[in-house]
Amino acid sequence: MVDEFHKRRDMVLDLLGNIEGFKLNKPGGAFYVFPDVSFFFGKELKGHKIKNATDFSLFLLEEANIATVTGEAFGAPDCIRMSYAASEAQLREAIIRIEKALA
């Protein structure tokens, strides 16, 4: 199962890496990625003012039906926390939705 999670992690990082504004790091364990989304702070996206990671998480929830949490509770206030403990198909669909919401 560890190999499967590494495969999903790498796929998620690869797909998110194609989205302008996401700064990525490669986690060594668990099944979460913490992309830095500070690129979007101070911008307005489809009528949503993005001041911080909380605003960005709410934007993704409302515009893409994607649930994330902010990294603030984990010491990463410029990041959102995304799980890759779903199927590859679900992860691909989620990232497609994120791309569409940001387009």
Phi and psi restraints in degrees (range 20) as a CNS / XPLOR table:
assign (resid 1 and name C) (resid 2 and name N)
       (resid 2 and name CA) (resid 2 and name C) 1.0 -59.5 20.0 2
assign (resid 2 and name N) (resid 2 and name CA)
       (resid 2 and name C) (resid 3 and name N) 1.0 -43.8 20.0 2
assign (resid 2 and name C) (resid 3 and name N)
       (resid 3 and name CA) (resid 3 and name C) 1.0 -61.1 20.0 2
assign (resid 3 and name N) (resid 3 and name CA)
       (resid 3 and name C) (resid 4 and name N) 1.0 -38.6 20.0 2
assign (resid 3 and name C) (resid 4 and name N)
       (resid 4 and name CA) (resid 4 and name C) 1.0 -64.7 20.0 2
assign (resid 4 and name N) (resid 4 and name CA)
       (resid 4 and name C) (resid 5 and name N) 1.0 -41.6 20.0 2
assign (resid 4 and name C) (resid 5 and name N)
       (resid 5 and name CA) (resid 5 and name C) 1.0 -66.9 20.0 2
assign (resid 5 and name N) (resid 5 and name CA)
       (resid 5 and name C) (resid 6 and name N) 1.0 -37.6 20.0 2
assign (resid 5 and name C) (resid 6 and name N)
       (resid 6 and name CA) (resid 6 and name C) 1.0 -63.3 20.0 2
assign (resid 6 and name N) (resid 6 and name CA)
       (resid 6 and name C) (resid 7 and name N) 1.0 -39.5 20.0 2
assign (resid 6 and name C) (resid 7 and name N)
       (resid 7 and name CA) (resid 7 and name C) 1.0 -62.9 20.0 2
assign (resid 7 and name N) (resid 7 and name CA)
       (resid 7 and name C) (resid 8 and name N) 1.0 -45.3 20.0 2
assign (resid 7 and name C) (resid 8 and name N)
       (resid 8 and name CA) (resid 8 and name C) 1.0 -65.0 20.0 2
assign (resid 8 and name N) (resid 8 and name CA)
       (resid 8 and name C) (resid 9 and name N) 1.0 -42.9 20.0 2
assign (resid 8 and name C) (resid 9 and name N)
       (resid 9 and name CA) (resid 9 and name C) 1.0 -57.5 20.0 2
assign (resid 9 and name N) (resid 9 and name CA)
       (resid 9 and name C) (resid 10 and name N) 1.0 -48.3 20.0 2
assign (resid 9 and name C) (resid 10 and name N)
       (resid 10 and name CA) (resid 10 and name C) 1.0 -64.6 20.0 2
assign (resid 10 and name N) (resid 10 and name CA)
       (resid 10 and name C) (resid 11 and name N) 1.0 -37.2 20.0 2
assign (resid 10 and name C) (resid 11 and name N)
       (resid 11 and name CA) (resid 11 and name C) 1.0 -64.7 20.0 2
assign (resid 11 and name N) (resid 11 and name CA)
       (resid 11 and name C) (resid 12 and name N) 1.0 -46.2 20.0 2
assign (resid 11 and name C) (resid 12 and name N)
       (resid 12 and name CA) (resid 12 and name C) 1.0 -61.6 20.0 2
assign (resid 12 and name N) (resid 12 and name CA)
       (resid 12 and name C) (resid 13 and name N) 1.0 -45.0 20.0 2
assign (resid 12 and name C) (resid 13 and name N)
       (resid 13 and name CA) (resid 13 and name C) 1.0 -63.2 20.0 2
assign (resid 13 and name N) (resid 13 and name CA)
       (resid 13 and name C) (resid 14 and name N) 1.0 -39.5 20.0 2
assign (resid 13 and name C) (resid 14 and name N)
       (resid 14 and name CA) (resid 14 and name C) 1.0 -63.7 20.0 2
assign (resid 14 and name N) (resid 14 and name CA)
       (resid 14 and name C) (resid 15 and name N) 1.0 -47.1 20.0 2
assign (resid 14 and name C) (resid 15 and name N)
       (resid 15 and name CA) (resid 15 and name C) 1.0 -68.2 20.0 2
assign (resid 15 and name N) (resid 15 and name CA)
       (resid 15 and name C) (resid 16 and name N) 1.0 -42.9 20.0 2
assign (resid 15 and name C) (resid 16 and name N)
       (resid 16 and name CA) (resid 16 and name C) 1.0 -66.0 20.0 2
assign (resid 16 and name N) (resid 16 and name CA)
       (resid 16 and name C) (resid 17 and name N) 1.0 -30.3 20.0 2
assign (resid 16 and name C) (resid 17 and name N)
       (resid 17 and name CA) (resid 17 and name C) 1.0 -64.4 20.0 2
assign (resid 17 and name N) (resid 17 and name CA)
       (resid 17 and name C) (resid 18 and name N) 1.0 -17.5 20.0 2
assign (resid 17 and name C) (resid 18 and name N)
       (resid 18 and name CA) (resid 18 and name C) 1.0 -85.9 20.0 2
assign (resid 18 and name N) (resid 18 and name CA)
       (resid 18 and name C) (resid 19 and name N) 1.0 -4.1 20.0 2
assign (resid 18 and name C) (resid 19 and name N)
       (resid 19 and name CA) (resid 19 and name C) 1.0 -99.3 20.0 2
assign (resid 19 and name N) (resid 19 and name CA)
       (resid 19 and name C) (resid 20 and name N) 1.0 120.7 20.0 2
assign (resid 19 and name C) (resid 20 and name N)
       (resid 20 and name CA) (resid 20 and name C) 1.0 -58.1 20.0 2
assign (resid 20 and name N) (resid 20 and name CA)
       (resid 20 and name C) (resid 21 and name N) 1.0 133.5 20.0 2
assign (resid 20 and name C) (resid 21 and name N)
       (resid 21 and name CA) (resid 21 and name C) 1.0 102.3 20.0 2
assign (resid 21 and name N) (resid 21 and name CA)
       (resid 21 and name C) (resid 22 and name N) 1.0 -16.1 20.0 2
assign (resid 21 and name C) (resid 22 and name N)
       (resid 22 and name CA) (resid 22 and name C) 1.0 -87.3 20.0 2
assign (resid 22 and name N) (resid 22 and name CA)
       (resid 22 and name C) (resid 23 and name N) 1.0 122.5 20.0 2
assign (resid 22 and name C) (resid 23 and name N)
       (resid 23 and name CA) (resid 23 and name C) 1.0 -102.4 20.0 2
assign (resid 23 and name N) (resid 23 and name CA)
       (resid 23 and name C) (resid 24 and name N) 1.0 127.5 20.0 2
assign (resid 23 and name C) (resid 24 and name N)
       (resid 24 and name CA) (resid 24 and name C) 1.0 -117.3 20.0 2
assign (resid 24 and name N) (resid 24 and name CA)
       (resid 24 and name C) (resid 25 and name N) 1.0 152.0 20.0 2
assign (resid 24 and name C) (resid 25 and name N)
       (resid 25 and name CA) (resid 25 and name C) 1.0 -133.2 20.0 2
assign (resid 25 and name N) (resid 25 and name CA)
       (resid 25 and name C) (resid 26 and name N) 1.0 156.0 20.0 2
assign (resid 25 and name C) (resid 26 and name N)
       (resid 26 and name CA) (resid 26 and name C) 1.0 -97.0 20.0 2
assign (resid 26 and name N) (resid 26 and name CA)
       (resid 26 and name C) (resid 27 and name N) 1.0 110.7 20.0 2
assign (resid 26 and name C) (resid 27 and name N)
       (resid 27 and name CA) (resid 27 and name C) 1.0 -71.0 20.0 2
assign (resid 27 and name N) (resid 27 and name CA)
       (resid 27 and name C) (resid 28 and name N) 1.0 146.9 20.0 2
assign (resid 27 and name C) (resid 28 and name N)
       (resid 28 and name CA) (resid 28 and name C) 1.0 -90.0 20.0 2
assign (resid 28 and name N) (resid 28 and name CA)
       (resid 28 and name C) (resid 29 and name N) 1.0 -21.2 20.0 2
assign (resid 28 and name C) (resid 29 and name N)
       (resid 29 and name CA) (resid 29 and name C) 1.0 -145.9 20.0 2
assign (resid 29 and name N) (resid 29 and name CA)
       (resid 29 and name C) (resid 30 and name N) 1.0 -169.8 20.0 2
assign (resid 29 and name C) (resid 30 and name N)
       (resid 30 and name CA) (resid 30 and name C) 1.0 59.1 20.0 2
assign (resid 30 and name N) (resid 30 and name CA)
       (resid 30 and name C) (resid 31 and name N) 1.0 -157.8 20.0 2
assign (resid 30 and name C) (resid 31 and name N)
       (resid 31 and name CA) (resid 31 and name C) 1.0 -142.5 20.0 2
assign (resid 31 and name N) (resid 31 and name CA)
       (resid 31 and name C) (resid 32 and name N) 1.0 48.2 20.0 2
assign (resid 31 and name C) (resid 32 and name N)
       (resid 32 and name CA) (resid 32 and name C) 1.0 -133.5 20.0 2
assign (resid 32 and name N) (resid 32 and name CA)
       (resid 32 and name C) (resid 33 and name N) 1.0 147.2 20.0 2
assign (resid 32 and name C) (resid 33 and name N)
       (resid 33 and name CA) (resid 33 and name C) 1.0 -114.6 20.0 2
assign (resid 33 and name N) (resid 33 and name CA)
       (resid 33 and name C) (resid 34 and name N) 1.0 152.2 20.0 2
assign (resid 33 and name C) (resid 34 and name N)
       (resid 34 and name CA) (resid 34 and name C) 1.0 -125.3 20.0 2
assign (resid 34 and name N) (resid 34 and name CA)
       (resid 34 and name C) (resid 35 and name N) 1.0 72.7 20.0 2
assign (resid 34 and name C) (resid 35 and name N)
       (resid 35 and name CA) (resid 35 and name C) 1.0 -67.5 20.0 2
assign (resid 35 and name N) (resid 35 and name CA)
       (resid 35 and name C) (resid 36 and name N) 1.0 137.9 20.0 2
assign (resid 35 and name C) (resid 36 and name N)
       (resid 36 and name CA) (resid 36 and name C) 1.0 -79.2 20.0 2
assign (resid 36 and name N) (resid 36 and name CA)
       (resid 36 and name C) (resid 37 and name N) 1.0 123.1 20.0 2
assign (resid 36 and name C) (resid 37 and name N)
       (resid 37 and name CA) (resid 37 and name C) 1.0 -115.3 20.0 2
assign (resid 37 and name N) (resid 37 and name CA)
       (resid 37 and name C) (resid 38 and name N) 1.0 20.7 20.0 2
assign (resid 37 and name C) (resid 38 and name N)
       (resid 38 and name CA) (resid 38 and name C) 1.0 -63.3 20.0 2
assign (resid 38 and name N) (resid 38 and name CA)
       (resid 38 and name C) (resid 39 and name N) 1.0 -19.2 20.0 2
assign (resid 38 and name C) (resid 39 and name N)
       (resid 39 and name CA) (resid 39 and name C) 1.0 -53.1 20.0 2
assign (resid 39 and name N) (resid 39 and name CA)
       (resid 39 and name C) (resid 40 and name N) 1.0 -33.0 20.0 2
assign (resid 39 and name C) (resid 40 and name N)
       (resid 40 and name CA) (resid 40 and name C) 1.0 -87.3 20.0 2
assign (resid 40 and name N) (resid 40 and name CA)
       (resid 40 and name C) (resid 41 and name N) 1.0 -10.2 20.0 2
assign (resid 40 and name C) (resid 41 and name N)
       (resid 41 and name CA) (resid 41 and name C) 1.0 -65.7 20.0 2
assign (resid 41 and name N) (resid 41 and name CA)
       (resid 41 and name C) (resid 42 and name N) 1.0 134.9 20.0 2
assign (resid 41 and name C) (resid 42 and name N)
       (resid 42 and name CA) (resid 42 and name C) 1.0 87.9 20.0 2
assign (resid 42 and name N) (resid 42 and name CA)
       (resid 42 and name C) (resid 43 and name N) 1.0 0.3 20.0 2
assign (resid 42 and name C) (resid 43 and name N)
       (resid 43 and name CA) (resid 43 and name C) 1.0 -103.9 20.0 2
assign (resid 43 and name N) (resid 43 and name CA)
       (resid 43 and name C) (resid 44 and name N) 1.0 163.3 20.0 2
assign (resid 43 and name C) (resid 44 and name N)
       (resid 44 and name CA) (resid 44 and name C) 1.0 -113.9 20.0 2
assign (resid 44 and name N) (resid 44 and name CA)
       (resid 44 and name C) (resid 45 and name N) 1.0 126.1 20.0 2
assign (resid 44 and name C) (resid 45 and name N)
       (resid 45 and name CA) (resid 45 and name C) 1.0 -119.7 20.0 2
assign (resid 45 and name N) (resid 45 and name CA)
       (resid 45 and name C) (resid 46 and name N) 1.0 112.4 20.0 2
assign (resid 45 and name C) (resid 46 and name N)
       (resid 46 and name CA) (resid 46 and name C) 1.0 48.4 20.0 2
assign (resid 46 and name N) (resid 46 and name CA)
       (resid 46 and name C) (resid 47 and name N) 1.0 44.1 20.0 2
assign (resid 46 and name C) (resid 47 and name N)
       (resid 47 and name CA) (resid 47 and name C) 1.0 85.7 20.0 2
assign (resid 47 and name N) (resid 47 and name CA)
       (resid 47 and name C) (resid 48 and name N) 1.0 -0.6 20.0 2
assign (resid 47 and name C) (resid 48 and name N)
       (resid 48 and name CA) (resid 48 and name C) 1.0 -101.6 20.0 2
assign (resid 48 and name N) (resid 48 and name CA)
       (resid 48 and name C) (resid 49 and name N) 1.0 122.2 20.0 2
assign (resid 48 and name C) (resid 49 and name N)
       (resid 49 and name CA) (resid 49 and name C) 1.0 -82.9 20.0 2
assign (resid 49 and name N) (resid 49 and name CA)
       (resid 49 and name C) (resid 50 and name N) 1.0 123.3 20.0 2
assign (resid 49 and name C) (resid 50 and name N)
       (resid 50 and name CA) (resid 50 and name C) 1.0 -102.1 20.0 2
assign (resid 50 and name N) (resid 50 and name CA)
       (resid 50 and name C) (resid 51 and name N) 1.0 104.6 20.0 2
assign (resid 50 and name C) (resid 51 and name N)
       (resid 51 and name CA) (resid 51 and name C) 1.0 -99.6 20.0 2
assign (resid 51 and name N) (resid 51 and name CA)
       (resid 51 and name C) (resid 52 and name N) 1.0 -23.2 20.0 2
assign (resid 51 and name C) (resid 52 and name N)
       (resid 52 and name CA) (resid 52 and name C) 1.0 -161.2 20.0 2
assign (resid 52 and name N) (resid 52 and name CA)
       (resid 52 and name C) (resid 53 and name N) 1.0 -176.8 20.0 2
assign (resid 52 and name C) (resid 53 and name N)
       (resid 53 and name CA) (resid 53 and name C) 1.0 -66.2 20.0 2
assign (resid 53 and name N) (resid 53 and name CA)
       (resid 53 and name C) (resid 54 and name N) 1.0 -30.0 20.0 2
assign (resid 53 and name C) (resid 54 and name N)
       (resid 54 and name CA) (resid 54 and name C) 1.0 -63.3 20.0 2
assign (resid 54 and name N) (resid 54 and name CA)
       (resid 54 and name C) (resid 55 and name N) 1.0 -46.2 20.0 2
assign (resid 54 and name C) (resid 55 and name N)
       (resid 55 and name CA) (resid 55 and name C) 1.0 -60.8 20.0 2
assign (resid 55 and name N) (resid 55 and name CA)
       (resid 55 and name C) (resid 56 and name N) 1.0 -39.6 20.0 2
assign (resid 55 and name C) (resid 56 and name N)
       (resid 56 and name CA) (resid 56 and name C) 1.0 -66.2 20.0 2
assign (resid 56 and name N) (resid 56 and name CA)
       (resid 56 and name C) (resid 57 and name N) 1.0 -41.5 20.0 2
assign (resid 56 and name C) (resid 57 and name N)
       (resid 57 and name CA) (resid 57 and name C) 1.0 -61.7 20.0 2
assign (resid 57 and name N) (resid 57 and name CA)
       (resid 57 and name C) (resid 58 and name N) 1.0 -42.5 20.0 2
assign (resid 57 and name C) (resid 58 and name N)
       (resid 58 and name CA) (resid 58 and name C) 1.0 -65.4 20.0 2
assign (resid 58 and name N) (resid 58 and name CA)
       (resid 58 and name C) (resid 59 and name N) 1.0 -38.2 20.0 2
assign (resid 58 and name C) (resid 59 and name N)
       (resid 59 and name CA) (resid 59 and name C) 1.0 -59.2 20.0 2
assign (resid 59 and name N) (resid 59 and name CA)
       (resid 59 and name C) (resid 60 and name N) 1.0 -47.7 20.0 2
assign (resid 59 and name C) (resid 60 and name N)
       (resid 60 and name CA) (resid 60 and name C) 1.0 -63.3 20.0 2
assign (resid 60 and name N) (resid 60 and name CA)
       (resid 60 and name C) (resid 61 and name N) 1.0 -37.3 20.0 2
assign (resid 60 and name C) (resid 61 and name N)
       (resid 61 and name CA) (resid 61 and name C) 1.0 -64.8 20.0 2
assign (resid 61 and name N) (resid 61 and name CA)
       (resid 61 and name C) (resid 62 and name N) 1.0 -46.5 20.0 2
assign (resid 61 and name C) (resid 62 and name N)
       (resid 62 and name CA) (resid 62 and name C) 1.0 -75.8 20.0 2
assign (resid 62 and name N) (resid 62 and name CA)
       (resid 62 and name C) (resid 63 and name N) 1.0 -38.1 20.0 2
assign (resid 62 and name C) (resid 63 and name N)
       (resid 63 and name CA) (resid 63 and name C) 1.0 -95.2 20.0 2
assign (resid 63 and name N) (resid 63 and name CA)
       (resid 63 and name C) (resid 64 and name N) 1.0 -24.0 20.0 2
assign (resid 63 and name C) (resid 64 and name N)
       (resid 64 and name CA) (resid 64 and name C) 1.0 -124.6 20.0 2
assign (resid 64 and name N) (resid 64 and name CA)
       (resid 64 and name C) (resid 65 and name N) 1.0 -2.8 20.0 2
assign (resid 64 and name C) (resid 65 and name N)
       (resid 65 and name CA) (resid 65 and name C) 1.0 55.1 20.0 2
assign (resid 65 and name N) (resid 65 and name CA)
       (resid 65 and name C) (resid 66 and name N) 1.0 40.4 20.0 2
assign (resid 65 and name C) (resid 66 and name N)
       (resid 66 and name CA) (resid 66 and name C) 1.0 -115.9 20.0 2
assign (resid 66 and name N) (resid 66 and name CA)
       (resid 66 and name C) (resid 67 and name N) 1.0 124.5 20.0 2
assign (resid 66 and name C) (resid 67 and name N)
       (resid 67 and name CA) (resid 67 and name C) 1.0 -93.8 20.0 2
assign (resid 67 and name N) (resid 67 and name CA)
       (resid 67 and name C) (resid 68 and name N) 1.0 121.6 20.0 2
assign (resid 67 and name C) (resid 68 and name N)
       (resid 68 and name CA) (resid 68 and name C) 1.0 -131.3 20.0 2
assign (resid 68 and name N) (resid 68 and name CA)
       (resid 68 and name C) (resid 69 and name N) 1.0 170.1 20.0 2
assign (resid 68 and name C) (resid 69 and name N)
       (resid 69 and name CA) (resid 69 and name C) 1.0 -127.1 20.0 2
assign (resid 69 and name N) (resid 69 and name CA)
       (resid 69 and name C) (resid 70 and name N) 1.0 160.4 20.0 2
assign (resid 69 and name C) (resid 70 and name N)
       (resid 70 and name CA) (resid 70 and name C) 1.0 -76.1 20.0 2
assign (resid 70 and name N) (resid 70 and name CA)
       (resid 70 and name C) (resid 71 and name N) 1.0 157.2 20.0 2
assign (resid 70 and name C) (resid 71 and name N)
       (resid 71 and name CA) (resid 71 and name C) 1.0 -84.3 20.0 2
assign (resid 71 and name N) (resid 71 and name CA)
       (resid 71 and name C) (resid 72 and name N) 1.0 0.1 20.0 2
assign (resid 71 and name C) (resid 72 and name N)
       (resid 72 and name CA) (resid 72 and name C) 1.0 -54.9 20.0 2
assign (resid 72 and name N) (resid 72 and name CA)
       (resid 72 and name C) (resid 73 and name N) 1.0 -45.4 20.0 2
assign (resid 72 and name C) (resid 73 and name N)
       (resid 73 and name CA) (resid 73 and name C) 1.0 -67.7 20.0 2
assign (resid 73 and name N) (resid 73 and name CA)
       (resid 73 and name C) (resid 74 and name N) 1.0 -12.3 20.0 2
assign (resid 73 and name C) (resid 74 and name N)
       (resid 74 and name CA) (resid 74 and name C) 1.0 -110.0 20.0 2
assign (resid 74 and name N) (resid 74 and name CA)
       (resid 74 and name C) (resid 75 and name N) 1.0 13.9 20.0 2
assign (resid 74 and name C) (resid 75 and name N)
       (resid 75 and name CA) (resid 75 and name C) 1.0 80.3 20.0 2
assign (resid 75 and name N) (resid 75 and name CA)
       (resid 75 and name C) (resid 76 and name N) 1.0 17.5 20.0 2
assign (resid 75 and name C) (resid 76 and name N)
       (resid 76 and name CA) (resid 76 and name C) 1.0 -131.0 20.0 2
assign (resid 76 and name N) (resid 76 and name CA)
       (resid 76 and name C) (resid 77 and name N) 1.0 72.9 20.0 2
assign (resid 76 and name C) (resid 77 and name N)
       (resid 77 and name CA) (resid 77 and name C) 1.0 -66.4 20.0 2
assign (resid 77 and name N) (resid 77 and name CA)
       (resid 77 and name C) (resid 78 and name N) 1.0 -17.5 20.0 2
assign (resid 77 and name C) (resid 78 and name N)
       (resid 78 and name CA) (resid 78 and name C) 1.0 -91.0 20.0 2
assign (resid 78 and name N) (resid 78 and name CA)
       (resid 78 and name C) (resid 79 and name N) 1.0 3.9 20.0 2
assign (resid 78 and name C) (resid 79 and name N)
       (resid 79 and name CA) (resid 79 and name C) 1.0 -115.8 20.0 2
assign (resid 79 and name N) (resid 79 and name CA)
       (resid 79 and name C) (resid 80 and name N) 1.0 162.9 20.0 2
assign (resid 79 and name C) (resid 80 and name N)
       (resid 80 and name CA) (resid 80 and name C) 1.0 -114.7 20.0 2
assign (resid 80 and name N) (resid 80 and name CA)
       (resid 80 and name C) (resid 81 and name N) 1.0 156.1 20.0 2
assign (resid 80 and name C) (resid 81 and name N)
       (resid 81 and name CA) (resid 81 and name C) 1.0 -108.6 20.0 2
assign (resid 81 and name N) (resid 81 and name CA)
       (resid 81 and name C) (resid 82 and name N) 1.0 124.4 20.0 2
assign (resid 81 and name C) (resid 82 and name N)
       (resid 82 and name CA) (resid 82 and name C) 1.0 -125.6 20.0 2
assign (resid 82 and name N) (resid 82 and name CA)
       (resid 82 and name C) (resid 83 and name N) 1.0 131.2 20.0 2
assign (resid 82 and name C) (resid 83 and name N)
       (resid 83 and name CA) (resid 83 and name C) 1.0 -86.0 20.0 2
assign (resid 83 and name N) (resid 83 and name CA)
       (resid 83 and name C) (resid 84 and name N) 1.0 143.6 20.0 2
assign (resid 83 and name C) (resid 84 and name N)
       (resid 84 and name CA) (resid 84 and name C) 1.0 -115.7 20.0 2
assign (resid 84 and name N) (resid 84 and name CA)
       (resid 84 and name C) (resid 85 and name N) 1.0 33.0 20.0 2
assign (resid 84 and name C) (resid 85 and name N)
       (resid 85 and name CA) (resid 85 and name C) 1.0 -91.4 20.0 2
assign (resid 85 and name N) (resid 85 and name CA)
       (resid 85 and name C) (resid 86 and name N) 1.0 22.0 20.0 2
assign (resid 85 and name C) (resid 86 and name N)
       (resid 86 and name CA) (resid 86 and name C) 1.0 -106.9 20.0 2
assign (resid 86 and name N) (resid 86 and name CA)
       (resid 86 and name C) (resid 87 and name N) 1.0 176.8 20.0 2
assign (resid 86 and name C) (resid 87 and name N)
       (resid 87 and name CA) (resid 87 and name C) 1.0 -69.7 20.0 2
assign (resid 87 and name N) (resid 87 and name CA)
       (resid 87 and name C) (resid 88 and name N) 1.0 159.6 20.0 2
assign (resid 87 and name C) (resid 88 and name N)
       (resid 88 and name CA) (resid 88 and name C) 1.0 -58.4 20.0 2
assign (resid 88 and name N) (resid 88 and name CA)
       (resid 88 and name C) (resid 89 and name N) 1.0 -41.0 20.0 2
assign (resid 88 and name C) (resid 89 and name N)
       (resid 89 and name CA) (resid 89 and name C) 1.0 -62.3 20.0 2
assign (resid 89 and name N) (resid 89 and name CA)
       (resid 89 and name C) (resid 90 and name N) 1.0 -43.2 20.0 2
assign (resid 89 and name C) (resid 90 and name N)
       (resid 90 and name CA) (resid 90 and name C) 1.0 -65.8 20.0 2
assign (resid 90 and name N) (resid 90 and name CA)
       (resid 90 and name C) (resid 91 and name N) 1.0 -39.8 20.0 2
assign (resid 90 and name C) (resid 91 and name N)
       (resid 91 and name CA) (resid 91 and name C) 1.0 -65.9 20.0 2
assign (resid 91 and name N) (resid 91 and name CA)
       (resid 91 and name C) (resid 92 and name N) 1.0 -43.3 20.0 2
assign (resid 91 and name C) (resid 92 and name N)
       (resid 92 and name CA) (resid 92 and name C) 1.0 -61.1 20.0 2
assign (resid 92 and name N) (resid 92 and name CA)
       (resid 92 and name C) (resid 93 and name N) 1.0 -43.9 20.0 2
assign (resid 92 and name C) (resid 93 and name N)
       (resid 93 and name CA) (resid 93 and name C) 1.0 -62.4 20.0 2
assign (resid 93 and name N) (resid 93 and name CA)
       (resid 93 and name C) (resid 94 and name N) 1.0 -42.8 20.0 2
assign (resid 93 and name C) (resid 94 and name N)
       (resid 94 and name CA) (resid 94 and name C) 1.0 -60.6 20.0 2
assign (resid 94 and name N) (resid 94 and name CA)
       (resid 94 and name C) (resid 95 and name N) 1.0 -43.1 20.0 2
assign (resid 94 and name C) (resid 95 and name N)
       (resid 95 and name CA) (resid 95 and name C) 1.0 -72.2 20.0 2
assign (resid 95 and name N) (resid 95 and name CA)
       (resid 95 and name C) (resid 96 and name N) 1.0 -33.3 20.0 2
assign (resid 95 and name C) (resid 96 and name N)
       (resid 96 and name CA) (resid 96 and name C) 1.0 -61.4 20.0 2
assign (resid 96 and name N) (resid 96 and name CA)
       (resid 96 and name C) (resid 97 and name N) 1.0 -42.7 20.0 2
assign (resid 96 and name C) (resid 97 and name N)
       (resid 97 and name CA) (resid 97 and name C) 1.0 -63.3 20.0 2
assign (resid 97 and name N) (resid 97 and name CA)
       (resid 97 and name C) (resid 98 and name N) 1.0 -39.9 20.0 2
assign (resid 97 and name C) (resid 98 and name N)
       (resid 98 and name CA) (resid 98 and name C) 1.0 -62.7 20.0 2
assign (resid 98 and name N) (resid 98 and name CA)
       (resid 98 and name C) (resid 99 and name N) 1.0 -46.3 20.0 2
assign (resid 98 and name C) (resid 99 and name N)
       (resid 99 and name CA) (resid 99 and name C) 1.0 -59.4 20.0 2
assign (resid 99 and name N) (resid 99 and name CA)
       (resid 99 and name C) (resid 100 and name N) 1.0 -43.3 20.0 2
assign (resid 99 and name C) (resid 100 and name N)
       (resid 100 and name CA) (resid 100 and name C) 1.0 -64.8 20.0 2
assign (resid 100 and name N) (resid 100 and name CA)
       (resid 100 and name C) (resid 101 and name N) 1.0 -40.6 20.0 2
assign (resid 100 and name C) (resid 101 and name N)
       (resid 101 and name CA) (resid 101 and name C) 1.0 -64.6 20.0 2
assign (resid 101 and name N) (resid 101 and name CA)
       (resid 101 and name C) (resid 102 and name N) 1.0 -33.8 20.0 2
assign (resid 101 and name C) (resid 102 and name N)
       (resid 102 and name CA) (resid 102 and name C) 1.0 -86.7 20.0 2
assign (resid 102 and name N) (resid 102 and name CA)
       (resid 102 and name C) (resid 103 and name N) 1.0 -11.0 20.0 2
